[in-house]
Amino acid sequence: MFFGDSPTEIVYHVAGIGIKYDMESKQQLFNLQHDDDIVCCAVHPEGHTVATGELGKKPKIVLWDSNSGSTLAVCVGFHSRGVNLIQFSGDGKLVYSVGMDDDHSVAVYGADPDTNMGQLIAKAKGSRSKMLGLCSLGARDFCTAGKREVKFWSCDVVKGEISSKKGLFGKKAGSTTCVSCCYLGPDCVTGQVDGSLYLWKGRNVSVVRREHGKCVNTLGKWGGGLVSGGKDGLVILWSESLVKQRVFDLNDFKSDVIRKEVRSVCCMEQKVLVGAYSSEILELDLATGEDRLILSGHYGGELWGLDNNPVTSNVCTVGDDGLMCVWDTKKCERVGVGLLGGKARSVSYNDDGTFIAVGMYSGNVVVFEDGSGKLTKKVDVKIAKEWIQVLKYSPDGSHLAVGSHDNCIYLVETRTYTRRVVCKGHSSFITHLDWSADSKFIQSNCGAYELLFWNAKDGKQVKNPSSLKDTVWASWTCVLGWPVQGIWGQGKGGGEIDACCRVGSNLVVGGDDGKVSLFRYPCLKVGSGVKEYSGHSSHVTNVVGGFDGDKVFSVGGLDRALLQFGVSKGISSS
């Protein structure tokens, strides 16, 4: 996470998307060249070019324009498994990278658009020990740091060679695991796992500073000095001679931070960007000492739960991190957060958007009242024996249908949130369900790819589905059924489609391939008129439409990303 070419623009990444965000206009600009999770990022010294590296069998390094999002060059073919470290040279004409192979191989690529952009210039084996830090000095020198090893490298561009010398920890060093590194003038500083900072003179540890109580996760430049961020939640500013100048503690920030551990820092002028473990990006003003929250997100496990408010532009997400987040999709910011106390996999708004029900991994249903941006917990009740994958309010708001991994659907009366009837008949866990528009019937899918129908009055299965052929369904999210038969393309197994949603005259589908697909509704023929959109780097666990039909939202499981798409008439998307 870095500033761009000004202190009002930041560069970061989500899933397989490189992003530049304008903090004043609150607009995002994207690069969509990657096919897998982006795990490292660097910005050109002048801010106009970004380098991002990904995971994968043959991972890409993408060089892209931070002013347009357009791809400038793609470097692929050398690294394997992934690229976990990347850095521009001091003059911006080279890009250094470290791979995730057994040798943690090091590569040097050209970054000059006039001569060698994207070309592999030099390569070498790095170390059998894992590398955790990479920093550059001047035009041709750089340093790698990791477990039990620091190496100082020099690159000869003419010969296409790089050479290295090992650093010598000596007697002053108490820890030999370096987590981060950055140059302070001509000397390298490494951040250690025990909270120490080592100042290296040549190849030797010269000075040791111990101000952090835990691991120093990140280092960056600050004027002529350094800024460090640690697992202890501290941000420390250091002078040119590595003397402590100022200390800031995430525990003292006014902004809400869930997990107070610093994972990234970057400085420009009098501003410091701080990235926290729980996915918050904050800005710290050094002149005033004030902080503000710029962006936030989910940070742990998988993200499955997604629903839209039926009367506003808000959507709600819940995840394995135990967070319930309410997002204003016009302002593109989080406007409410609830702590659930455990993993959650499903969420549903009621008919007027005043209540939000959350299906928990514990089998509980937790209900919040959503009023004026404040979330108030109203109900926490045990409903199912196993975790709840789907739940949905009836159109008239009188009942909540709860689908569990115990193979049952529970109909909960919403005045008291007590179980009224149980629908039994599926041979596997419940994955999707929809209410009829008159709130009298339910259709459902399960892990065994069954489509069953239920009478909501007594919970009994409707054994003659043809009797419901003229039923109007309030929503269509079941992945099996007559109107969605065309989404199952030739050769697709059942596990390749995870979610679908009718949005006006369109049908939006999310699957294991990470793509969000758009069909016409109903979709009766295989592959008819499909368009696919990328961005996720994991399976798409859920999709919903916006309340006014001109937006589509998707969430990715392991990438924990919430993506917003614009939908125009017919099958097209922005």
C-alpha positions as CSV (number, residue, x, y, z in Angstrom):
1,M,0.0,0.0,0.0
2,F,1.5,3.3,-1.2
3,F,0.9,6.9,-2.0
4,G,0.6,7.5,-5.8
5,D,2.0,10.6,-7.3
6,S,0.3,12.8,-4.7
7,P,-0.7,12.6,-1.0
8,T,-4.4,12.5,-2.1
9,E,-4.0,9.2,-4.1
10,I,-3.2,5.8,-2.8
11,V,-2.3,2.5,-4.6
12,Y,-3.2,-0.9,-3.2
13,H,-4.6,-4.2,-4.3
14,V,-7.7,-6.4,-3.6
15,A,-8.0,-10.0,-4.9
16,G,-6.6,-9.9,-8.5
17,I,-7.2,-6.1,-9.0
18,G,-4.6,-3.4,-8.8
19,I,-6.3,-0.2,-7.6
20,K,-5.5,3.5,-7.5
21,Y,-7.9,5.4,-5.2
22,D,-8.5,9.2,-5.2
23,M,-9.3,10.1,-1.6
24,E,-10.9,13.4,-2.6
25,S,-13.2,12.2,-5.4
26,K,-13.5,8.7,-3.8
27,Q,-13.1,7.2,-7.3
28,Q,-11.2,4.0,-8.0
29,L,-9.1,3.2,-11.1
30,F,-8.4,-0.5,-11.9
31,N,-5.9,-2.8,-13.6
32,L,-7.4,-6.2,-14.3
33,Q,-4.4,-7.9,-15.9
34,H,-3.8,-10.5,-13.1
35,D,-5.3,-14.0,-13.0
36,D,-4.6,-14.8,-9.3
37,D,-4.1,-13.1,-6.0
38,I,-1.9,-10.1,-6.0
39,V,0.5,-10.4,-3.1
40,C,3.1,-7.6,-3.6
41,C,3.1,-4.1,-4.9
42,A,5.6,-1.3,-5.6
43,V,5.2,2.2,-6.9
44,H,7.7,4.0,-9.2
45,P,9.7,6.8,-7.4
46,E,7.8,9.4,-9.5
47,G,4.4,7.7,-8.8
48,H,3.3,7.2,-12.4
49,T,3.9,3.4,-12.7
50,V,2.9,0.5,-10.5
51,A,4.4,-3.0,-10.4
52,T,2.3,-5.8,-9.0
53,G,3.1,-9.5,-8.5
54,E,0.8,-12.5,-8.1
55,L,0.5,-16.1,-7.0
56,G,0.4,-18.9,-9.5
57,K,2.2,-21.7,-11.2
58,K,3.7,-19.2,-13.7
59,P,3.0,-15.9,-11.9
60,K,2.8,-12.5,-13.7
61,I,4.5,-9.3,-12.8
62,V,2.4,-6.5,-14.3
63,L,3.7,-3.0,-14.9
64,W,0.7,-0.6,-15.2
65,D,0.0,3.1,-15.6
66,S,-1.3,4.6,-12.3
67,N,-3.0,7.4,-14.2
68,S,-5.1,5.2,-16.6
69,G,-4.9,1.7,-15.2
70,S,-3.6,0.4,-18.6
71,T,-1.1,-2.4,-18.7
72,L,2.4,-1.3,-19.8
73,A,4.2,-4.6,-19.7
74,V,3.7,-8.2,-18.4
75,C,6.7,-10.1,-17.1
76,V,6.1,-13.9,-17.0
77,G,8.1,-17.1,-17.5
78,F,10.8,-16.9,-14.9
79,H,9.3,-17.1,-11.5
80,S,7.2,-20.0,-10.2
81,R,4.6,-20.4,-7.4
82,G,4.4,-16.7,-6.9
83,V,6.1,-13.4,-6.6
84,N,6.1,-12.2,-3.0
85,L,8.5,-9.2,-3.1
86,I,8.9,-6.5,-5.7
87,Q,10.6,-3.1,-5.7
88,F,11.7,-0.4,-8.2
89,S,15.3,0.8,-8.3
90,G,16.0,4.3,-7.0
91,D,16.0,5.8,-10.5
92,G,12.9,3.8,-11.5
93,K,14.5,2.1,-14.5
94,L,14.6,-1.4,-13.0
95,V,12.3,-3.7,-11.1
96,Y,13.6,-6.2,-8.7
97,S,11.5,-9.3,-7.7
98,V,11.8,-12.3,-5.5
99,G,9.9,-15.6,-6.2
100,M,8.3,-18.2,-4.0
101,D,10.2,-21.2,-5.4
102,D,12.6,-23.2,-3.2
103,D,15.5,-21.0,-4.1
104,H,13.5,-17.8,-3.7
105,S,15.0,-16.7,-7.0
106,V,15.8,-13.1,-7.7
107,A,15.1,-11.3,-11.0
108,V,15.8,-7.9,-12.5
109,Y,13.4,-6.5,-15.1
110,G,13.6,-3.4,-17.2
111,A,11.1,-0.6,-16.4
112,D,12.2,2.1,-18.8
113,P,9.4,2.6,-21.4
114,D,12.0,3.9,-24.0
115,T,14.3,0.9,-23.9
116,N,13.6,-2.3,-22.0
117,M,10.2,-2.2,-20.1
118,G,9.3,-5.7,-19.1
119,Q,12.5,-7.4,-20.3
120,L,14.3,-9.9,-18.1
121,I,17.8,-8.4,-17.6
122,A,19.3,-10.7,-14.9
123,K,18.4,-13.6,-12.7
124,A,20.0,-15.6,-9.9
125,K,19.2,-18.0,-7.1
126,G,18.3,-16.1,-3.9
127,S,18.4,-18.2,-0.8
128,R,17.0,-21.5,0.5
129,S,15.8,-19.4,3.5
130,K,12.5,-17.5,3.1
131,M,12.9,-13.9,2.0
132,L,10.6,-11.4,3.7
133,G,12.1,-7.9,2.8
134,L,13.3,-6.2,-0.3
135,C,14.6,-2.6,-0.7
136,S,16.7,-0.7,-3.2
137,L,19.6,1.8,-3.1
138,G,20.4,4.1,-6.0
139,A,20.2,2.9,-9.5
140,R,21.7,-0.7,-9.3
141,D,22.0,-1.9,-5.7
142,F,19.4,-3.6,-3.6
143,C,19.0,-5.8,-0.4
144,T,17.0,-8.9,0.4
145,A,16.3,-9.9,4.0
146,G,14.7,-12.9,5.6
147,K,15.1,-15.8,7.9
148,R,18.7,-16.1,9.1
149,E,20.0,-14.2,6.1
150,V,20.6,-10.7,4.6
151,K,22.1,-10.3,1.2
152,F,23.4,-7.1,-0.5
153,W,23.1,-7.2,-4.3
154,S,24.6,-5.3,-7.2
155,C,23.3,-5.4,-10.8
156,D,25.4,-5.0,-13.9
157,V,22.8,-4.1,-16.6
158,V,25.4,-4.3,-19.5
159,K,26.5,-7.8,-18.6
160,G,23.1,-8.9,-17.5
161,E,24.4,-10.2,-14.1
162,I,23.7,-9.7,-10.5
163,S,26.0,-10.6,-7.6
164,S,25.5,-10.7,-3.8
165,K,27.4,-10.7,-0.5
166,K,26.0,-12.0,2.7
167,G,25.5,-9.7,5.7
168,L,27.3,-10.6,9.0
169,F,25.0,-10.4,12.0
170,G,27.9,-10.5,14.6
171,K,27.6,-10.3,18.3
172,K,25.2,-7.3,18.5
173,A,22.4,-9.1,16.8
174,G,20.0,-10.9,19.1
175,S,17.7,-12.1,16.3
176,T,18.6,-13.3,12.8
177,T,15.1,-13.2,11.3
178,C,14.6,-10.0,9.4
179,V,10.9,-9.3,8.5
180,S,11.4,-5.9,6.7
181,C,14.1,-3.7,5.3
182,C,14.7,-0.2,4.0
183,Y,17.7,2.0,3.2
184,L,18.5,5.0,5.4
185,G,20.9,7.0,3.3
186,P,23.6,4.6,2.1
187,D,22.9,2.1,5.0
188,C,20.3,-0.6,5.2
189,V,18.0,-1.0,8.2
190,T,16.3,-4.3,8.9
191,G,13.2,-4.8,11.1
192,Q,13.5,-7.9,13.2
193,V,11.0,-10.4,14.5
194,D,11.9,-9.5,18.1
195,G,11.0,-5.9,17.6
196,S,14.5,-4.6,17.1
197,L,15.9,-2.4,14.3
198,Y,19.4,-3.2,12.9
199,L,21.4,-0.5,11.2
200,W,23.9,-2.0,8.8
201,K,27.3,-0.4,8.0
202,G,28.5,-2.2,4.9
203,R,27.8,-5.9,5.6
204,N,27.8,-5.6,9.4
205,V,25.3,-4.8,12.1
206,S,26.4,-1.5,13.6
207,V,23.6,-0.2,15.7
208,V,20.7,-1.9,17.4
209,R,17.5,-0.1,18.4
210,R,14.7,-1.7,20.5
211,E,11.6,0.4,20.7
212,H,8.9,-2.0,19.3
213,G,7.6,-4.6,21.7
214,K,6.9,-7.1,18.9
215,C,7.8,-7.9,15.3
216,V,8.7,-4.9,13.0
217,N,6.4,-5.8,10.1
218,T,7.1,-2.8,7.8
219,L,9.6,0.0,7.1
220,G,9.4,3.0,4.9
221,K,11.1,6.3,4.1
222,W,10.2,9.4,6.0
223,G,11.9,12.6,4.8
224,G,15.6,11.8,5.4
225,G,14.7,9.2,8.1
226,L,12.5,6.1,8.5
227,V,9.0,5.1,9.6
228,S,8.4,1.7,11.2
229,G,5.3,-0.2,12.0
230,G,5.0,-3.2,14.3
231,K,2.8,-6.0,15.5
232,D,2.5,-4.1,18.7
233,G,0.4,-1.4,17.0
234,L,3.1,1.3,17.1
235,V,4.1,3.6,14.3
236,I,7.5,5.2,15.0
237,L,9.3,8.0,13.1
238,W,13.1,7.8,13.1
239,S,15.7,10.5,12.3
240,E,18.6,10.2,9.8
241,S,20.8,8.7,12.5
242,L,18.1,6.2,13.6
243,V,17.0,8.2,16.7
244,K,13.4,7.9,17.7
245,Q,11.5,11.1,17.0
246,R,7.7,10.4,17.4
247,V,5.6,7.5,18.4
248,F,1.9,6.8,17.5
249,D,-0.2,3.9,18.8
250,L,-3.1,2.4,17.0
251,N,-4.7,1.9,20.4
252,D,-4.9,5.8,20.6
253,F,-6.4,6.3,17.2
254,K,-9.9,7.8,17.0
255,S,-10.8,5.6,14.0
256,D,-12.1,2.1,14.7
257,V,-9.4,-0.5,14.1
258,I,-10.4,-4.1,14.8
259,R,-7.0,-5.8,15.0
260,K,-4.4,-3.2,16.1
261,E,-1.4,-4.5,14.3
262,V,0.5,-2.4,11.7
263,R,1.2,-4.2,8.5
264,S,2.1,-1.4,6.1
265,V,3.4,2.2,6.3
266,C,4.1,4.8,3.7
267,C,4.9,8.6,4.0
268,M,4.5,11.6,1.7
269,E,4.9,15.2,2.8
270,Q,3.2,15.4,6.3
271,K,0.9,12.3,5.7
272,V,1.4,8.7,6.8
273,L,-0.6,5.8,5.4
274,V,-1.1,3.1,7.9
275,G,-2.4,-0.4,6.9
276,A,-3.7,-2.5,9.8
277,Y,-4.0,-6.3,10.1
278,S,-7.8,-6.1,10.0
279,S,-7.7,-4.4,6.5
280,E,-8.2,-0.8,7.5
281,I,-6.2,1.9,5.6
282,L,-5.8,5.0,7.7
283,E,-4.2,8.4,7.2
284,L,-2.2,10.0,9.9
285,D,-1.6,13.8,9.7
286,L,1.8,14.5,11.3
287,A,1.1,18.2,11.5
288,T,-2.0,17.7,13.7
289,G,-1.6,14.2,15.0
290,E,-5.1,13.4,13.8
291,D,-6.1,10.1,12.1
292,R,-8.9,9.2,9.7
293,L,-10.2,6.0,8.3
294,I,-9.8,5.9,4.5
295,L,-10.9,2.3,3.6
296,S,-11.8,-0.9,5.5
297,G,-12.7,-4.5,4.7
298,H,-12.9,-8.1,5.8
299,Y,-9.7,-9.7,6.9
300,G,-9.9,-13.3,7.9
301,G,-11.2,-16.7,6.7
302,E,-13.7,-16.7,3.9
303,L,-16.4,-14.2,2.8
304,W,-19.8,-15.7,1.9
305,G,-22.6,-13.6,3.3
306,L,-24.0,-10.8,1.0
307,D,-27.4,-9.1,0.7
308,N,-28.7,-5.8,-0.6
309,N,-31.0,-3.4,1.3
310,P,-34.3,-3.4,-0.6
311,V,-34.9,0.3,-0.2
312,T,-31.5,2.0,-0.2
313,S,-28.1,1.7,-1.9
314,N,-26.6,-0.2,1.0
315,V,-25.4,-3.8,1.0
316,C,-24.3,-6.0,3.9
317,T,-21.5,-8.6,4.1
318,V,-20.6,-11.1,6.8
319,G,-17.6,-13.3,7.0
320,D,-15.5,-15.8,8.9
321,D,-13.7,-12.9,10.6
322,G,-16.9,-12.3,12.7
323,L,-17.6,-8.9,11.1
324,M,-20.9,-7.7,9.7
325,C,-20.2,-4.7,7.5
326,V,-22.8,-2.3,6.0
327,W,-21.6,-0.5,2.9
328,D,-22.9,2.6,1.2
329,T,-22.4,1.7,-2.4
330,K,-22.8,5.2,-3.7
331,K,-20.1,6.6,-1.4
332,C,-18.1,3.4,-1.6
333,E,-17.4,3.3,2.1
334,R,-18.3,1.3,5.2
335,V,-21.1,3.0,7.2
336,G,-21.7,0.4,9.8
337,V,-19.9,-2.5,11.5
338,G,-21.1,-5.2,13.9
339,L,-19.0,-7.7,15.9
340,L,-20.7,-11.1,15.7
341,G,-18.4,-13.0,18.0
342,G,-18.0,-15.9,15.6
343,K,-17.9,-17.0,11.9
344,A,-20.9,-16.1,9.7
345,R,-21.8,-17.3,6.3
346,S,-25.2,-15.8,5.4
347,V,-27.1,-12.5,5.8
348,S,-30.6,-11.2,4.8
349,Y,-32.4,-7.9,5.0
350,N,-36.1,-7.9,5.8
351,D,-38.6,-6.3,3.4
352,D,-38.2,-2.7,4.5
353,G,-34.5,-2.8,5.3
354,T,-34.8,-2.1,9.0
355,F,-33.6,-5.5,10.2
356,I,-30.6,-7.7,9.2
357,A,-30.5,-11.4,10.0
358,V,-27.2,-13.2,10.1
359,G,-26.7,-17.0,9.9
360,M,-23.9,-18.1,12.1
361,Y,-21.5,-21.0,11.8
362,S,-22.7,-22.0,15.3
363,G,-26.3,-22.5,14.0
364,N,-27.5,-19.3,15.7
365,V,-29.4,-16.5,14.0
366,V,-28.4,-13.0,15.1
367,V,-30.7,-10.1,14.2
368,F,-29.6,-6.5,14.1
369,E,-31.7,-3.4,13.8
370,D,-30.2,-1.0,11.2
371,G,-31.2,2.5,12.1
372,S,-29.4,5.8,11.1
373,G,-26.1,4.1,10.5
374,K,-26.2,2.4,14.0
375,L,-26.4,-1.4,14.3
376,T,-28.2,-2.6,17.4
377,K,-28.3,-6.3,18.2
378,K,-31.9,-7.4,19.0
379,V,-31.9,-11.2,18.8
380,D,-29.3,-14.0,19.2
381,V,-31.1,-17.4,19.2
382,K,-30.0,-21.0,18.4
383,I,-32.0,-22.3,15.4
384,A,-30.1,-25.1,13.6
385,K,-27.8,-27.9,14.7
386,E,-25.1,-27.0,12.1
387,W,-23.9,-23.9,10.3
388,I,-26.3,-21.8,8.3
389,Q,-25.4,-21.3,4.6
390,V,-28.5,-19.4,3.5
391,L,-31.4,-17.5,5.2
392,K,-34.1,-15.2,3.7
393,Y,-37.0,-13.1,5.0
394,S,-40.4,-13.8,3.4
395,P,-41.7,-10.9,1.2
396,D,-44.4,-10.1,3.8
397,G,-41.7,-10.1,6.6
398,S,-43.6,-12.5,8.8
399,H,-41.1,-15.4,8.5
400,L,-37.4,-16.1,8.1
401,A,-36.4,-19.2,6.2
402,V,-33.1,-20.7,7.6
403,G,-31.2,-23.3,5.5
404,S,-28.6,-25.3,7.5
405,H,-25.9,-27.9,6.9
406,D,-28.1,-30.3,9.0
407,N,-30.1,-30.7,5.8
408,C,-33.2,-28.8,7.2
409,I,-35.0,-25.6,6.5
410,Y,-36.3,-23.9,9.6
411,L,-39.2,-21.4,9.3
412,V,-38.8,-18.8,12.0
413,E,-41.7,-16.5,13.0
414,T,-40.2,-13.0,13.1
415,R,-42.3,-11.5,16.0
416,T,-40.5,-13.6,18.5
417,Y,-37.9,-15.3,16.3
418,T,-39.0,-18.8,17.4
419,R,-39.0,-21.9,15.2
420,R,-42.5,-22.6,13.9
421,V,-42.0,-25.6,11.5
422,V,-39.1,-27.6,10.0
423,C,-38.9,-28.6,6.4
424,K,-37.3,-32.0,6.1
425,G,-36.6,-33.9,2.9
426,H,-33.3,-32.8,1.4
427,S,-30.5,-35.4,1.4
428,S,-27.7,-32.9,1.8
429,F,-27.0,-29.4,3.2
430,I,-29.1,-26.5,2.1
431,T,-27.4,-24.1,-0.3
432,H,-30.0,-21.8,-1.8
433,L,-33.7,-20.9,-1.3
434,D,-36.3,-18.5,-2.6
435,W,-39.7,-17.4,-1.4
436,S,-42.8,-17.0,-3.7
437,A,-44.0,-13.5,-4.1
438,D,-47.1,-14.2,-1.9
439,S,-44.9,-15.8,0.9
440,K,-46.8,-19.1,0.6
441,F,-44.1,-21.3,-0.9
442,I,-40.3,-21.9,-0.8
443,Q,-38.0,-23.5,-3.4
444,S,-34.6,-24.8,-2.3
445,N,-31.4,-26.5,-3.5
446,C,-29.0,-28.6,-1.6
447,G,-25.5,-30.1,-1.8
448,A,-26.9,-33.1,-3.6
449,Y,-28.2,-30.9,-6.4
450,E,-31.9,-31.4,-5.5
451,L,-34.6,-28.8,-6.3
452,L,-37.5,-29.2,-3.8
453,F,-40.6,-27.2,-3.0
454,W,-42.3,-26.5,0.3
455,N,-45.5,-25.2,1.7
456,A,-44.7,-22.4,4.1
457,K,-47.9,-22.9,6.1
458,D,-47.0,-26.4,7.4
459,G,-43.4,-27.0,6.2
460,K,-44.5,-30.0,4.1
461,Q,-42.8,-30.8,0.8
462,V,-44.9,-30.1,-2.4
463,K,-44.6,-33.5,-4.1
464,N,-46.1,-32.2,-7.4
465,P,-43.8,-29.4,-8.6
466,S,-46.0,-28.8,-11.7
467,S,-48.7,-27.4,-9.4
468,L,-46.4,-24.4,-8.9
469,K,-45.5,-23.8,-12.5
470,D,-47.3,-20.5,-12.6
471,T,-45.9,-19.3,-9.2
472,V,-44.2,-15.9,-9.2
473,W,-41.0,-16.0,-7.2
474,A,-40.0,-12.9,-5.3
475,S,-36.3,-13.7,-6.1
476,W,-34.4,-16.3,-8.0
477,T,-31.2,-17.4,-6.4
478,C,-31.5,-21.1,-6.8
479,V,-28.9,-22.5,-9.2
480,L,-31.2,-25.3,-10.3
481,G,-34.5,-24.8,-12.0
482,W,-36.2,-24.2,-15.3
483,P,-35.2,-20.5,-15.8
484,V,-31.5,-21.2,-15.0
485,Q,-30.9,-24.4,-16.8
486,G,-28.7,-22.7,-19.4
487,I,-26.0,-21.6,-16.9
488,W,-24.8,-25.2,-16.6
489,G,-22.4,-25.2,-19.6
490,Q,-21.1,-28.3,-21.3
491,G,-18.7,-30.2,-19.1
492,K,-19.5,-28.1,-16.0
493,G,-19.7,-30.1,-12.8
494,G,-22.1,-29.1,-10.0
495,G,-19.4,-27.5,-7.9
496,E,-18.5,-24.9,-10.6
497,I,-21.5,-22.7,-10.0
498,D,-21.8,-21.3,-6.5
499,A,-24.4,-18.5,-6.8
500,C,-26.9,-16.8,-9.1
501,C,-29.3,-14.0,-8.9
502,R,-32.0,-12.6,-11.1
503,V,-31.5,-8.8,-11.7
504,G,-34.2,-7.4,-13.9
505,S,-34.0,-9.0,-17.3
506,N,-30.5,-10.4,-16.5
507,L,-29.2,-13.4,-14.6
508,V,-25.9,-13.0,-12.7
509,V,-23.8,-16.1,-11.9
510,G,-20.7,-16.6,-9.8
511,G,-18.6,-19.8,-9.8
512,D,-15.4,-21.5,-8.8
513,D,-13.5,-20.1,-11.7
514,G,-13.6,-16.6,-10.1
515,K,-15.7,-15.1,-12.9
516,V,-18.9,-13.1,-12.6
517,S,-21.1,-14.1,-15.6
518,L,-24.0,-12.2,-17.1
519,F,-26.9,-14.0,-19.0
520,R,-30.3,-13.0,-20.1
521,Y,-33.1,-14.2,-17.8
522,P,-34.6,-16.7,-18.3
523,C,-31.5,-18.6,-19.5
524,L,-32.7,-21.8,-21.2
525,K,-29.9,-22.7,-23.6
526,V,-26.4,-23.6,-22.6
527,G,-24.0,-20.7,-22.8
528,S,-26.6,-18.4,-24.4
529,G,-25.3,-14.8,-24.6
530,V,-23.0,-15.1,-21.7
531,K,-20.4,-12.4,-20.8
532,E,-17.8,-12.9,-18.2
533,Y,-16.0,-10.4,-15.9
534,S,-12.9,-10.9,-13.9
535,G,-11.5,-9.4,-10.8
536,H,-11.9,-12.1,-8.1
537,S,-9.0,-14.4,-7.4
538,S,-11.1,-16.9,-5.6
539,H,-14.4,-18.7,-6.0
540,V,-17.3,-16.3,-6.2
541,T,-19.5,-17.3,-3.2
542,N,-22.4,-14.9,-3.7
543,V,-24.0,-12.4,-6.0
544,V,-26.9,-9.9,-5.6
545,G,-28.4,-7.1,-7.5
546,G,-28.8,-3.5,-6.2
547,F,-32.2,-2.2,-5.0
548,D,-32.7,-0.2,-8.2
549,G,-31.4,-2.9,-10.6
550,D,-28.5,-1.0,-12.1
551,K,-25.8,-2.5,-9.9
552,V,-24.5,-6.0,-9.2
553,F,-22.4,-7.0,-6.3
554,S,-20.2,-10.1,-5.8
555,V,-18.1,-11.5,-3.0
556,G,-15.1,-13.8,-3.3
557,G,-14.5,-16.6,-0.7
558,L,-10.7,-16.5,0.1
559,D,-10.0,-13.1,-1.6
560,R,-12.6,-11.5,0.7
561,A,-13.4,-8.9,-1.9
562,L,-16.7,-7.1,-2.5
563,L,-16.9,-6.0,-6.1
564,Q,-19.5,-3.6,-7.5
565,F,-20.5,-3.7,-11.2
566,G,-22.6,-1.3,-13.2
567,V,-25.3,-2.9,-15.3
568,S,-26.9,-1.3,-18.4
569,K,-29.8,-2.5,-20.6
570,G,-29.3,-5.9,-22.1
571,I,-26.2,-8.0,-21.5
572,S,-23.5,-5.4,-20.9
573,S,-21.6,-4.3,-17.9
574,S,-19.2,-1.6,-16.8
